[in-house]
Amino acid sequence: MSRKHTLIKGTFILTATGFATRFMGFFYRIFLSHAFGEEGVGLYQLIFPIYALCFSFTAAGIETALSRCVARRLTCGQKKEARELLYTSIIFTVALSCIVTILLQYYAPLLSIQFLKDERCTELLVLLSYAFPFAAVHSCIVGYYLGAKETGVPAISQLIEQAVRILSVYLIYRFSLTQENETGVILAVAGLIFGEIASSFYCLFRIRRGSFLAPIKQVKPSAIFFHGKELLFLSCPLTANRVLLNVLQSVESISIPIRLEMFGMLRAEALSTYGVLTGMALPCILFPSAITNSVSTMLLPTVAEIQALNDKREMSSIIQKSVYYCIFLGSACCVFLLAFGDFIGVFLFHSPLAGKFITAMSWLCPFLYTNNTLISILNGIGKTYLSFAINSLSLGIRIASVFIFIPLYGIFGYLWGLLASQIFVFLFCLGYMYRYIHR
């Protein structure tokens, strides 16, 4: 199968899965908002910067490095080395995840009070810590299959994770109501863990059943040591990038409710506004990006493969077609959300505020969807430091809007900064890609 057909097939599978999981996620968020209220959703969203930061440190960098290494190895017919890379990555990420789990449980009270500014997050963080070892296994196996451009296992594991997460929370919530027990948003954190456990066990099951993967006992320690050095060399800058970016994102997310209080809101009102923005409106904006995210996921190993073959003409063609496609999709979504954003917010979430946010953020779509693809291409051609610099400057613009404009104009001051940051990334990446293609 040609690279073009493989890319289209993989993108279709991941897109179908992305739409299915986001569709399920919509109803899940509606259920959360009804069951725990806007403040509860805001509290739940407040811990996600910590989750993203810990995941970035334990697995995100190695997953990307593994995908790129596997793609290059399989292009050269080195299947054994690709398999050894997978096992090495699992050993490293699980060890890191266990360390992070212990540290997060120990420092949960400090993080909740000093960093998140809400003591109620302590029990949420303690429970959340158990998800990371399972997330590490899931991430590595998904990274291997994406590098091999085998999208079936990543797609099914994503569906399993989402289905188990939603079903477990719903069943526990309904059972608690019958027992007249008090429930809280901690159930949503428990569902996140159940989803990671189920998806990781499915991935391990597929690895054991895969005829092309030998048992781990056949991999020599010397091979693990050799591949470990390679993975660490490639993943360390990626991990450092992701960790630093997530630190900046965490500062941004945690500062929004605080700056809203400076604008004149009460704590509960600020949390509710933050919950509506990040837990209701933003998922609506990101829903169509299931397509562009799938394209981005498949582009990284594809671009790495084309670069290894030094095929300039094919590289230029695939970059141009991907960018044009994403711009068209984003523009169409922008027009649709401008017309129906208010209706969507009231119909889905019974929240007029969500509708206002959806309409205001619709202008992000052409830039947001295209930027994911452009950053993925940069990582695929090995420009990880450049993508880090671009993302850092973009976050700098957003953080500046949090501290400068929210106290003056409220949450819409942040939305203006968000749009400015996406336009900056879009223009900078387009300029670099033009130079890269025509040099």
N, C-alpha and C positions, 0 to 999 in steps of 0.2 A: 504494500500500500504506500502511495506517495506521501510526502510530508504534508502536502495540501489536504489530502483526504483524511489523513490521520488527525490533523489539526481540526478540521471541520467535524469529524466524528467525535473527537474528545470534547470539543466545545459544546456540541449538541447534548452529549450525555451530562456534562457538568451543568449546562444551562437548565436542562429539564430538572435535574436534581436541585439546583439552586432555587428555581421557581417553586418547586414542591415544598422545600423546607421553609422558604420565606412565606409561602401561603399558609403553611401550618403555624409559622411564627406569628403571623398577623392575628390569627384567632387566639393564639397563646397570650399575646400581649393584651388583647381585648379582655381575655379572662383574668389576667393579672390585675389590670386596672379596675375591673369590677370587684374582684375578690379582695384586693389589698389596698385599693385607692391610689390616687395619684401620688400621695406622699410615700406610700409603700413602694411604688414603682421607682420613685426618685431615690429612695434608700438603696434599693436593689441595684440601680444603675451606678450608684456612688462607689461600689466596690469593684466595678469592672476595670478602672485604671490599675488597681493592684493586681487583678487577675491577668490583664494584658502584660503588665510589667514582668510578673513572675514567669509567664509563658514565654515571653521574649527571651528571658535569661536562660531558660531550661531547654527549649526546643525549637523556637522559630528560626534562629540562625542556622542550626544544623539541618533543619528540614529543607531550607532553600539550597544550602550547599550540597546536601545529599542529592536533591533533584538534579542539580546541574552536573555533578560528578557522574551520576548514574547515566544520564543522557549521553555524556561524552564517552563513557566506558562501553555502553551498548552500541554506540555508533562504530566503535573500533572492534566490536565482537568480543569484548572481555566480560562475559557473563559472570564468571566466577568472582572477579574483582568487584563487580556491582553488588553481588550477593554479600560479599564480605563487608562492603561499605555499609550495607543495611544493618547487619548485626552489630557492627562497631558503633553505629549511631545510637542504636537502642541501648547499649550498655552505658554509653556516656550520658545520654539524656535521662535515663531512669535514675542514675546515681545523682545527677544534679537535682532532679525533681525531689528526691527523698530529702536532700539537704534543705531545699527551699521549703518543703512541707514543715519540717521541724522548726526552721527559723520563723516562718510566718505564724505558726501557732504560738511561739514564744513572744513575738513582738506584736501580736494582734491588738492588745489593749493600747499600746503606745501609738500604733498606726491609726487606730480609730479616733483617739482623742487628739493627737497632735497633728495628724496629716489629713484625715477625713473630717475632722471636727464634729464627729457624731459617735458617742459611745455605743450606740445601738449596733454599730457595724462590727463590734468585737466578735460576737458569736457567729456572724456571717462569714468573717474572714477565717476563723478557726475551722469551720465546716468546709469552706472553699478550698483549704489547703490540701485536702485529701484527693482533689481532682487531678493534681499535676502529674503524679507518676503514670496514671492511665492516659492522660492527654499526651504525654511524651511518647508512649508506645504507639498510640494512634497517629501522631504527627509523623514519626519516622517511617512507618509503613506506608502512609499516604504519600510522603515525599518520594519513596522508592518507586511506587507505582506511577506517580506523575512523571518522574524522570524517564521511566520506561514507556510513557504515554499510554499506559493501561488505566483507563479512567473508571472501570467498572467497580473496583474495590473502593476507591475514594468516594464514589457517588453513593454506593449502598451504605457505607459506613456513616456518611453524613445523614442519610435518611434515618438510619437506625438511631443515631445519636439524638436527633430532633424528636423522633417519635417517642422514644423512651423517656426523654426529658419531660415532654408535655404530658404523656399518659401517667407517669409516676406522680407528678405534681397534682394533676386533676384527681387521681384516685385517692391520694393521701388527704387532699383537701375535702373531698366528699365524705370520706370515712371520718374525718375529724368533726364534720358538721353533724353526722349521725350520733357521734359520741358526745356532742356538745362541748368539745374541747376548743380552747382558744387557738387560733392559727395566726401565723405571721408570714412575712415575705421570706423567712428562712426556708420555707418549703421550696421556693424557686431555686435556692442554692442547692438544696438536696437533689432536686431534679437535674440540675447541671451535672452533678457528680454521677448520678445514675446513668445519664446519657453518655458520659465519657467512659464509664466502666463497660457499658454494653458495646460501644463502638470499638474499643480497644480489644475486647475479647473476640469480636467478629473478625477484626484484622488479624489477630494471632491465629484464629482458626483457618483463615484463608492462606496464611503463610505456611502453616503445617500441611495444608492440603495441596499446596502448589507443587507440582512435579518439578518445576525449574528451580526450586529452592531446596538445597540440602539442609539437613539438621545443623544446628549451630555447633554441635560437638565436633563437626568435621572442619570447622574453621580454626586454624592454628593461632595461638596467642601472638606469634610474631606478625601475622597478617593483621590482627586487631590493632597491634601497636603501630604498624606502618600506616594503616588507613586512618587510625586515630590522629596521627600527626597531620595528615592531609586534610581531614575534616576540620580539625581545630584551626589550622592555618587559614582555611577558606571561611569558616563560620565565625571566627573571632571578630573580624570587622563587621560582618553582618549582624552578629549578636550585639556588639557594642552600639551599632547604629540603631537597632530595634530598641535596645534598652534605653538609650538616651532619648530617642523619639518618644517612647512611652512615658519616660519621666516628664518630658515636656507636655505630653498629652494629659498626664495625670495632674500636673500643675494647672493646666487649663480647665479640666473637668471639675476639680475640687474647688477652684477659685470662682467658678460661675455662680453657685449658690451664695457664696460669701459676698461677691460683688453685687449680686441682686439685692442682698440685705442693705448694702450701702446705698442702693438706688431708692430704698424705702420699703422693701417688702419684709414681712415677717419670715422667720425661719421656715415654717410649714409652707407658706406661700412660695418661697424661693425654691424649696425642694419640689413642690408640685410643678412649678414652671419648668424646672430642670428635667423632671420626670416626663412631662408632656413632650418636651423638645427631643430628648434622647431616646425615650422609650416608645413614643407614639409617632411623632412627625418624621423623625429621621429615618426609621425603618420604611416609611412610605416612599421617601425620596430614594432610598437605596434599593427598593424592591426591583426595579428594572436592571439595576447594575449586576444582577445575577448573570446576565448575558456577558457583560464586559469583564466581570471577574473571571468567568470561565475562559474567555479569550486570553486574559492576562495569565492565567494559570498554565494554559497550554503553550503560550508564546515563549515563556522562559526556557523550557527545555528545547523547544523548536529553534529559537534564536541561537542558543548555545550550540546546537548541532550544526546549523548553517554556518556559524562562525568557525567551527572546527574544520569545516570543509572549504572555508574561504570563498564562499559563493556570494559575491557582492550583488549581482543582479537579483537573485532570489531574496536576499536580505532587504534590498530596497523595495521590492514588490510587496513583500509581506508586511513591512512597516507601513507603507502608504495605504494599503487596503484596510489594515486594522484601524488606523487613525480615522480615515474617512467614514468607516462603518460606525465607530463609536461617536463621532461628532453628529452624524445623522440621527442615531438613536437618542442621544442626549437632547437634541433640539426638539425632536418629536415629543419626548416625555415632558420637556419644559412647557410646551404649548398645552399639553393635556392637563398638567397639574395647575397651570395658571387658570384654566377654565373650570376645573372641578375640585381644586384643593379644599375649598371651604366645605363643600358637600361631603368629601371623603372623611374629613376630620369629624364632622357631626355624625355621619352614618356609621362609621366603624367604631369610633371611640366615644361618641356622645360628648365631644369636647370641641366647642367653637374655637378655643385657643389652639388646639392641634390643627384645625383647618387654616387658621391664620399663618401658623408656622409653615405648613406644607406649601401654601401659596407663595410665601416669602422666599422659601428655599428652592422653589422650582427653577430659579435662575442658575442654580448650581449645576444642574444636570449635564449640560453640554461639556462643561469643564471637568466635573467630578468623574464622569464615566470615562472620558478620554485619558485623564491623568493616570488612572489605574493601569491602563494599557501602556502608556509611555514609560512609567516607572518600571513596570515589569520588563520592558524591552531593554532599558538601561541595565537592570540587573542581569538579564540574559547575556548581554555583551560584555559583562564583567565590570561595568561602571558603577559598582556599589557605593563607592565613596561620593560620587557625584549625586546619585539618588539620595544619599543621606544628607548632603549639603542642601539640596533642593527642598527636601522635606523639612529640614531644620529651619530654613528661612521661612517656609510656609507657616510652620507652627509658630515661629516668632511673630508673624503678622497677626495670627489668631490670638496669641496670648496678649499682645499689645492691645488688641480690641477688647479683650476681657477686662484688663486693668484700666484702660483709658475711657472706653466708650460705654460699657455697661453701667457704671455709676451715673453717667450723664443721660443715656438714652434707653436704658433697660436692656432686655434681651435682644432687641432688634439691633442694637449697637454691635453685639457679637456677630449677628448674622451678616452685617455689612463686612466685618473683618473676615468672616469665613469665605464670602464671595471673593473678596480681594485676594485672599491667599490662593484660592483655586485658579483664578485668572493668572496670577504670577507663575504658578507651576506649569500651567498650560502653555503660556508664551515661552518660558525658558526651555521647556522640553522640546517644543516644536522647533525652536531655533537651533538647539543642539542636534536634533535628528536631521534637520536639513543639511547641516554641515557634515554630519556623519555619512549621510547617503551620497553627497556630491563631492566628497573630498577625493 
